[in-house]
Amino acid sequence: MDEFALSFRQTRILFSLQYFLGTEDIDYEIDSETKRIKRQWLNKWKASVEDLLKSQLPNNTGEDSYTLVVDLFEIKQEIELEKRSLDKKRPLYSILMEVVLFRLYFPLRTKEDEKYIKLNLADTYRQRIVGRLESIAEWLSVEKEYVKKFKSSYERWSNEISGSQSNPLNYLLGGLIGAAVLAVVAAAIAVPVIVPLLAPLLAPGLSGAAAISAVLAALGGGAIAAGGLGMAGGFTVIVGGGAILGASAGTGVGALFAQSPDSAVREAAKFVVSFEQVILTQKDVAKREIARSAKEIIKKLRHTIHSLDDQISDLQIKPDKNQEEINNLRKVNGYFRKALEICENLLEEFLRRNALS
């Protein structure tokens, strides 16, 4: 899952950019009460993702380095430092994708959630958001056309995977903000039992209410703690839908999908966007290496699908007791199979276009 992983610094940059979008929207908000509620939400979200970062803090790091960077000049400095340390730009594209698809004001499993889900971007800021996202692309040294590529690709693949003609999921960029809530977080809110049970897996190092809040905040930001998927080696979170590669039986994210199949649609769609727009389009990686990596990713997705098939077979020993979970897992695997089919076709086209086998 390395192709979907972010380091600690990259994760901090991602969350800082998402926080920056929130502060800008609040600045443009003209209604004082709405402004207050938005600020309350943003402060709660910030505290929760900082808890997650603190729990994942690497050794030999300054004690305040888990806090988000809130000053724009300092954000740009952090991005420049990270760019100079990279030999490949893939993480920068992954960061931009999650910023583009970030949806502000999703539920945080608090008593104020009914207020939060009614919030929309300020009218003036909605008109400016594409330009701001293109500016962020420039800071990351990513071609600005990727802002619209990520948005349109996500809409296309989420529709195809879900079988819907209209995108049922919410994202920051576009005209669908307001009516629905972010699928994965809404699912967690609707199933209050499962999040506390999964929190130790999806937010390693935290417990209790802090773990639950961190899980919801990070999921809403597009990230799942790498430790919760059994990964190590300097990675902090998995983004870009890569979590579906760790959705086999026995994992925290697999249990989350089993409780909420709709959340699997969002992650599967992001997975295909990453595969199409990031993995297969890398300019600083040899074409043969891209092909090798893409084949390995597809192999891992097949393994996940087969693992879930085995889990369904085990559950069918007692079908009456497990029928809801069986039905949910069948839906999840249906979404994953569609994602696999799309990725196989994309890879076949990539190999043909580059005269590779």
C-alpha positions as CSV (number, residue, x, y, z in Angstrom):
1,M,0.0,0.0,0.0
2,D,3.1,2.3,-0.2
3,E,1.6,4.0,-3.3
4,F,-1.2,5.3,-1.1
5,A,0.8,6.2,2.0
6,L,1.8,9.5,3.5
7,S,4.5,10.2,5.9
8,F,4.0,12.2,9.2
9,R,5.0,15.5,7.6
10,Q,2.9,14.9,4.5
11,T,-0.1,14.0,6.7
12,R,0.4,17.2,8.7
13,I,0.5,19.2,5.5
14,L,-2.7,17.6,4.2
15,F,-4.6,18.3,7.4
16,S,-3.2,21.9,7.5
17,L,-4.4,22.6,4.0
18,Q,-7.8,21.3,4.8
19,Y,-7.9,23.4,7.9
20,F,-6.9,26.4,5.8
21,L,-9.9,25.9,3.5
22,G,-12.1,26.0,6.5
23,T,-10.7,29.2,7.8
24,E,-11.1,30.9,4.4
25,D,-14.7,29.8,4.2
26,I,-15.4,31.2,7.7
27,D,-13.8,34.5,6.6
28,Y,-16.2,34.7,3.7
29,E,-19.3,33.8,5.8
30,I,-21.5,36.9,6.4
31,D,-24.0,35.4,8.9
32,S,-22.6,35.8,12.4
33,E,-24.4,32.7,13.9
34,T,-23.4,30.5,11.0
35,K,-19.8,31.8,11.3
36,R,-19.8,30.8,15.0
37,I,-21.0,27.3,14.3
38,K,-18.5,26.8,11.5
39,R,-15.7,28.0,13.8
40,Q,-16.9,25.6,16.5
41,W,-16.8,22.7,14.0
42,L,-13.4,23.6,12.7
43,N,-11.9,23.8,16.2
44,K,-13.3,20.4,17.1
45,W,-12.0,18.9,13.9
46,K,-8.6,20.4,14.3
47,A,-8.3,19.2,17.9
48,S,-9.2,15.6,16.8
49,V,-6.8,15.4,14.0
50,E,-4.1,16.8,16.2
51,D,-4.8,14.1,18.7
52,L,-4.3,11.6,15.9
53,L,-1.0,13.2,14.8
54,K,0.2,13.4,18.4
55,S,-0.4,9.6,18.8
56,Q,1.6,8.9,15.7
57,L,4.4,11.3,16.5
58,P,7.8,9.9,15.3
59,N,10.8,9.8,17.6
60,N,13.2,12.8,17.7
61,T,10.5,15.3,16.7
62,G,9.8,18.7,18.3
63,E,7.0,18.4,20.9
64,D,4.7,20.9,19.0
65,S,5.2,19.4,15.5
66,Y,1.9,17.5,15.7
67,T,-0.1,20.7,15.7
68,L,-1.5,21.9,12.4
69,V,0.2,24.7,10.6
70,V,-2.3,27.6,10.6
71,D,-0.2,30.4,9.0
72,L,-0.3,30.4,5.2
73,F,3.3,31.5,4.8
74,E,4.4,28.6,7.1
75,I,2.2,26.1,5.3
76,K,4.0,27.1,2.0
77,Q,7.4,26.7,3.8
78,E,6.5,23.2,5.0
79,I,5.5,22.3,1.5
80,E,8.7,23.6,0.1
81,L,10.8,21.6,2.6
82,E,8.8,18.5,1.8
83,K,9.2,19.0,-2.0
84,R,13.0,19.3,-1.6
85,S,13.1,16.0,0.4
86,L,11.2,14.0,-2.2
87,D,12.7,12.0,-5.1
88,K,9.2,11.3,-6.5
89,K,6.1,13.6,-6.5
90,R,3.4,11.0,-6.0
91,P,2.6,12.1,-2.4
92,L,2.0,15.6,-3.6
93,Y,-0.6,14.4,-6.0
94,S,-2.2,12.3,-3.3
95,I,-2.3,15.3,-1.0
96,L,-4.0,17.5,-3.6
97,M,-6.6,14.8,-4.4
98,E,-7.6,14.6,-0.7
99,V,-7.8,18.4,-0.5
100,V,-10.0,18.6,-3.6
101,L,-12.4,15.9,-2.3
102,F,-12.5,17.2,1.3
103,R,-15.9,18.1,2.5
104,L,-16.1,20.5,5.3
105,Y,-18.7,20.3,8.2
106,F,-19.3,16.6,8.2
107,P,-20.7,15.1,11.4
108,L,-18.3,14.6,14.3
109,R,-20.6,12.5,16.5
110,T,-21.5,15.3,18.8
111,K,-24.8,16.8,20.0
112,E,-24.1,19.7,17.5
113,D,-24.1,17.4,14.4
114,E,-27.6,18.4,13.4
115,K,-26.3,22.0,13.0
116,Y,-23.1,20.9,11.2
117,I,-24.8,18.9,8.5
118,K,-26.9,21.9,7.5
119,L,-23.8,24.0,6.8
120,N,-22.7,24.9,3.3
121,L,-19.8,26.9,1.9
122,A,-20.3,30.6,2.0
123,D,-21.8,31.7,-1.4
124,T,-18.8,33.9,-2.2
125,Y,-16.3,31.3,-1.3
126,R,-18.0,28.6,-3.4
127,Q,-17.5,30.8,-6.4
128,R,-13.8,31.1,-5.6
129,I,-13.0,27.6,-4.4
130,V,-11.7,26.3,-7.7
131,G,-9.2,29.1,-8.0
132,R,-8.1,28.5,-4.4
133,L,-7.6,24.8,-5.1
134,E,-5.6,25.6,-8.2
135,S,-3.4,27.8,-6.1
136,I,-2.8,24.9,-3.7
137,A,-1.9,22.8,-6.7
138,E,0.7,25.3,-7.6
139,W,2.1,25.3,-4.1
140,L,2.5,21.5,-4.4
141,S,4.0,21.8,-7.9
142,V,1.1,19.8,-9.3
143,E,-0.5,20.9,-12.6
144,K,-3.6,22.9,-11.8
145,E,-5.7,21.0,-14.2
146,Y,-5.6,18.1,-11.8
147,V,-8.1,20.0,-9.6
148,K,-10.9,19.4,-12.2
149,K,-9.5,16.0,-13.2
150,F,-9.7,14.7,-9.6
151,K,-13.3,16.1,-9.3
152,S,-14.6,14.8,-12.6
153,S,-12.9,11.4,-12.3
154,Y,-14.2,10.9,-8.8
155,E,-17.7,11.7,-9.9
156,R,-17.5,9.4,-12.9
157,W,-16.1,6.4,-11.0
158,S,-18.4,6.8,-8.0
159,N,-21.4,6.7,-10.3
160,E,-20.1,3.7,-12.2
161,I,-19.1,1.7,-9.1
162,S,-22.4,2.4,-7.3
163,G,-24.5,2.1,-10.5
164,S,-26.0,5.6,-9.9
165,Q,-26.5,8.2,-12.6
166,S,-26.0,11.0,-10.0
167,N,-23.2,11.2,-7.5
168,P,-24.7,10.2,-4.1
169,L,-21.6,11.3,-2.2
170,N,-20.4,14.6,-1.1
171,Y,-17.2,16.5,-1.9
172,L,-16.0,20.0,-1.5
173,L,-15.7,21.0,-5.1
174,G,-19.0,21.1,-7.1
175,G,-22.7,21.8,-6.6
176,L,-23.7,18.9,-4.4
177,I,-22.7,20.4,-1.1
178,G,-25.3,20.5,1.6
179,A,-27.9,17.8,0.8
180,A,-26.0,14.7,1.9
181,V,-23.3,14.0,4.3
182,L,-19.9,12.3,3.8
183,A,-20.8,8.7,3.4
184,V,-18.1,7.0,5.5
185,V,-18.5,9.4,8.5
186,A,-22.3,9.4,8.3
187,A,-22.2,5.7,8.4
188,A,-20.1,5.8,11.5
189,I,-22.5,8.2,13.1
190,A,-25.4,6.0,12.3
191,V,-23.7,2.9,13.8
192,P,-22.6,4.2,17.2
193,V,-21.5,0.8,18.4
194,I,-19.0,0.0,15.7
195,V,-16.8,3.2,16.0
196,P,-15.8,2.7,19.7
197,L,-15.0,-0.9,18.9
198,L,-12.8,0.0,15.9
199,A,-11.2,3.1,17.4
200,P,-8.1,1.3,18.8
201,L,-7.5,-0.2,15.4
202,L,-8.2,2.9,13.3
203,A,-6.5,5.3,15.7
204,P,-3.6,3.3,17.2
205,G,-2.2,5.0,20.4
206,L,-5.5,6.6,21.4
207,S,-8.4,5.3,23.5
208,G,-11.8,6.4,24.6
209,A,-13.5,9.5,23.3
210,A,-10.3,10.9,21.9
211,A,-9.9,7.8,19.7
212,I,-13.4,7.9,18.5
213,S,-13.2,11.6,17.6
214,A,-9.8,11.1,15.9
215,V,-11.2,8.2,13.8
216,L,-14.1,10.3,12.5
217,A,-12.0,13.4,11.9
218,A,-9.3,11.6,10.0
219,L,-11.8,9.6,8.0
220,G,-13.5,12.8,7.0
221,G,-10.1,14.1,5.9
222,G,-9.7,11.1,3.7
223,A,-7.1,9.3,5.9
224,I,-6.9,6.1,7.9
225,A,-4.0,5.5,10.2
226,A,-1.4,3.2,8.6
227,G,-0.9,1.4,11.9
228,G,-4.5,0.4,11.9
229,L,-3.9,-1.5,8.6
230,G,-0.8,-3.3,9.9
231,M,1.6,-1.0,8.1
232,A,4.9,0.3,9.5
233,G,8.1,1.8,8.1
234,G,7.6,5.5,8.6
235,F,4.1,5.9,7.1
236,T,1.4,7.6,9.1
237,V,-1.8,7.4,7.1
238,I,-3.3,5.7,4.0
239,V,-5.2,8.0,1.6
240,G,-6.6,7.9,-1.9
241,G,-8.8,4.9,-1.3
242,G,-5.8,2.7,-0.6
243,A,-7.6,1.5,2.5
244,I,-9.6,-1.0,0.4
245,L,-6.4,-3.0,0.0
246,G,-6.5,-3.6,3.7
247,A,-10.2,-4.4,3.9
248,S,-9.7,-8.2,4.2
249,A,-11.3,-10.1,7.1
250,G,-10.1,-9.2,10.5
251,T,-9.1,-5.6,9.9
252,G,-10.7,-2.5,11.4
253,V,-11.5,-0.9,8.0
254,G,-12.9,-4.2,6.8
255,A,-15.3,-4.2,9.7
256,L,-16.2,-0.6,9.0
257,F,-17.1,-1.5,5.4
258,A,-19.1,-4.5,6.6
259,Q,-21.2,-2.1,8.8
260,S,-21.6,0.5,6.0
261,P,-21.3,-0.6,2.4
262,D,-21.9,2.9,1.2
263,S,-18.5,3.9,2.7
264,A,-16.9,1.4,0.5
265,V,-18.2,3.2,-2.6
266,R,-16.4,6.4,-1.7
267,E,-13.1,4.6,-1.0
268,A,-13.4,2.4,-4.1
269,A,-14.0,5.5,-6.2
270,K,-11.0,7.3,-4.7
271,F,-8.9,4.2,-5.3
272,V,-9.7,4.2,-9.0
273,V,-9.0,8.0,-9.2
274,S,-5.6,7.4,-7.6
275,F,-4.9,4.5,-10.0
276,E,-5.9,6.5,-13.0
277,Q,-4.8,10.0,-12.3
278,V,-1.8,9.4,-10.0
279,I,-0.3,5.9,-10.3
280,L,-0.5,5.6,-14.1
281,T,0.4,9.2,-14.9
282,Q,3.7,9.5,-12.9
283,K,6.2,11.5,-14.9
284,D,9.2,10.7,-12.7
285,V,8.8,6.9,-12.8
286,A,9.8,4.7,-15.7
287,K,6.8,3.3,-17.6
288,R,7.9,-0.3,-16.9
289,E,8.1,0.4,-13.2
290,I,4.6,2.0,-13.3
291,A,3.3,-1.1,-15.0
292,R,4.9,-3.4,-12.4
293,S,3.5,-1.4,-9.5
294,A,0.0,-1.2,-11.1
295,K,0.0,-5.0,-11.6
296,E,0.9,-5.5,-8.0
297,I,-1.8,-3.1,-6.8
298,I,-4.4,-5.1,-8.9
299,K,-3.1,-8.3,-7.4
300,K,-3.6,-6.9,-3.9
301,L,-7.1,-5.9,-4.7
302,R,-7.9,-9.4,-6.0
303,H,-6.6,-10.8,-2.7
304,T,-8.9,-8.5,-0.8
305,I,-11.9,-9.6,-2.8
306,H,-11.0,-13.3,-2.3
307,S,-10.5,-12.7,1.4
308,L,-14.0,-11.2,1.7
309,D,-15.5,-14.0,-0.3
310,D,-14.0,-16.4,2.3
311,Q,-15.5,-14.4,5.1
312,I,-18.9,-14.5,3.5
313,S,-18.6,-18.3,3.2
314,D,-17.7,-18.5,6.9
315,L,-20.7,-16.4,7.8
316,Q,-23.1,-18.5,5.8
317,I,-22.6,-21.4,8.3
318,K,-25.2,-19.5,10.4
319,P,-27.1,-17.4,7.7
320,D,-30.0,-16.4,9.9
321,K,-27.7,-14.8,12.5
322,N,-25.3,-13.2,10.0
323,Q,-27.7,-12.3,7.1
324,E,-27.2,-8.5,7.4
325,E,-23.4,-8.8,7.5
326,I,-23.5,-11.2,4.6
327,N,-25.6,-8.9,2.5
328,N,-23.4,-5.9,3.3
329,L,-20.2,-7.8,2.5
330,R,-21.7,-8.9,-0.8
331,K,-22.4,-5.3,-1.6
332,V,-18.9,-4.3,-0.6
333,N,-17.3,-7.0,-2.8
334,G,-19.5,-6.0,-5.7
335,Y,-18.2,-2.4,-5.4
336,F,-14.6,-3.8,-5.2
337,R,-15.1,-6.1,-8.2
338,K,-16.3,-3.1,-10.2
339,A,-13.3,-1.1,-9.2
340,L,-11.0,-4.0,-10.1
341,E,-12.6,-4.3,-13.6
342,I,-12.1,-0.5,-14.2
343,C,-8.5,-0.7,-13.0
344,E,-7.8,-3.7,-15.2
345,N,-9.1,-1.8,-18.2
346,L,-7.1,1.3,-17.4
347,L,-4.0,-0.8,-17.0
348,E,-4.6,-2.6,-20.3
349,E,-4.9,0.7,-22.1
350,F,-1.7,2.0,-20.4
351,L,0.2,-1.1,-21.5
352,R,-1.1,-0.8,-25.1
353,R,-0.4,2.9,-25.3
354,N,3.2,2.4,-24.1
355,A,3.8,-0.8,-26.0
356,L,4.3,-2.8,-22.9
357,S,3.1,-6.3,-21.9
